[in-house]
């Protein structure tokens, strides 16, 4: 296949291109300097010239609670503009298949867990990442509408749970939970500190999947595109508390100190566990354990510090 991959330098994109299934395919993954996804005309012209067989839209402005609360305008507008430009350019060029990556942030804050695909747009969103969620919902709906107007264009959306892994961002200003915890606990151990702070009670629950597993699911989706539903959750079907993740990272890093809770900080939704019934029926499941995933991610983090 000739694949146009957006976000090829990001965590998901790099795991996608590193996957064994990538061998033999022509993957076009321009950098932001080569193609500005916020430039409508440039994206239209590029897709028209390259004529890919399929588009995989994995690009986006991403970050944890701190980043979303600090820059809500950018999280809304940049993710919406990138998604709109890529999807409409594919439609204009007649690209028959597009795989769009959504986010579990698309689900209502008070939706019953586990979060089922049909509950998107049935309630109020989580305020701490509302802008990002709105953008993801609108792009997913755009894919849906295009297929309704022209059934020959199959544009589908995968909705992954929270991710971590190789090529992640570890700066706490921009990172999600697991890489932020890896950085925080490594720094504490290196400095000889005997305690690490946790935002909130640590009781809220999250589902984190290794990015290499998502890449595996994405490749299966490309090979079985005709069987994909409009929306498909991709997750583990199980979750852990924030405190559980801190303890898991501490075991891998070798930190033996204690954790102190800052109850003045926001925690986000009490739980965000995706329903994997459709995923299991479709015939895929994640295979990387939390310990193995964190160990591989920590090794990547250490290699980056030594570079």
FENQUILIN-V491706 format. One record per backbone hydrogen bond with DSSP energy under -1.0 kcal/mol. CO is the residue of the C=O (numbers start at 0). NH is the residue of the N-H. If there is no record, write none. Layout:
co=CO nh=NH
co=CO nh=NH
This chain:
co=0 nh=25
co=1 nh=52
co=1 nh=53
co=2 nh=27
co=3 nh=55
co=6 nh=9
co=9 nh=13
co=10 nh=14
co=11 nh=15
co=12 nh=16
co=13 nh=17
co=18 nh=21
co=19 nh=22
co=21 nh=24
co=25 nh=2
co=27 nh=4
co=30 nh=34
co=35 nh=38
co=38 nh=42
co=39 nh=43
co=40 nh=44
co=41 nh=45
co=42 nh=46
co=43 nh=47
co=44 nh=48
co=45 nh=49
co=46 nh=50
co=53 nh=3
co=54 nh=98
co=55 nh=5
co=55 nh=57
co=56 nh=100
co=63 nh=67
co=64 nh=68
co=65 nh=69
co=66 nh=70
co=70 nh=74
co=71 nh=75
co=72 nh=76
co=73 nh=77
co=75 nh=79
co=76 nh=80
co=77 nh=81
co=78 nh=82
co=79 nh=83
co=80 nh=84
co=81 nh=85
co=82 nh=86
co=83 nh=87
co=84 nh=88
co=85 nh=89
co=86 nh=90
co=87 nh=91
co=88 nh=92
co=89 nh=94
co=95 nh=153
co=96 nh=54
co=97 nh=155
co=98 nh=56
co=99 nh=157
co=102 nh=105
co=103 nh=106
co=107 nh=110
co=114 nh=274
co=115 nh=118
co=116 nh=119
co=118 nh=121
co=123 nh=108
co=125 nh=128
co=126 nh=129
co=128 nh=132
co=129 nh=133
co=130 nh=134
co=131 nh=135
co=132 nh=136
co=133 nh=137
co=134 nh=138
co=135 nh=139
co=136 nh=140
co=137 nh=141
co=138 nh=142
co=139 nh=143
co=140 nh=144
co=141 nh=145
co=142 nh=146
co=143 nh=147
co=144 nh=148
co=145 nh=149
co=149 nh=152
co=153 nh=97
co=155 nh=99
co=156 nh=231
co=157 nh=101
co=158 nh=233
co=159 nh=103
co=161 nh=208
co=163 nh=210
co=164 nh=167
co=170 nh=173
co=170 nh=174
co=175 nh=179
co=176 nh=180
co=177 nh=181
co=178 nh=182
co=179 nh=183
co=180 nh=184
co=181 nh=185
co=182 nh=186
co=183 nh=187
co=184 nh=188
co=185 nh=189
co=186 nh=190
co=187 nh=192
co=193 nh=257
co=195 nh=259
co=197 nh=261
co=201 nh=242
co=203 nh=241
co=205 nh=239
co=206 nh=161
co=208 nh=163
co=209 nh=212
co=209 nh=213
co=210 nh=214
co=211 nh=215
co=212 nh=216
co=213 nh=217
co=214 nh=218
co=215 nh=219
co=216 nh=220
co=217 nh=221
co=218 nh=222
co=219 nh=223
co=223 nh=226
co=224 nh=227
co=229 nh=156
co=231 nh=158
co=233 nh=160
co=239 nh=205
co=240 nh=244
co=241 nh=245
co=242 nh=246
co=243 nh=247
co=244 nh=248
co=245 nh=249
co=246 nh=250
co=247 nh=251
co=248 nh=252
co=249 nh=253
co=249 nh=254
co=257 nh=195
co=259 nh=197
co=261 nh=199
co=261 nh=264
co=269 nh=204
co=272 nh=114
co=275 nh=279
co=276 nh=280
co=277 nh=281
co=278 nh=282
co=278 nh=283
co=288 nh=292
co=289 nh=293
co=290 nh=294
co=291 nh=295
co=292 nh=296
co=293 nh=297
co=294 nh=298
co=295 nh=299
co=296 nh=300
co=297 nh=301
co=298 nh=302
co=299 nh=303
co=300 nh=304
co=301 nh=305
co=302 nh=306
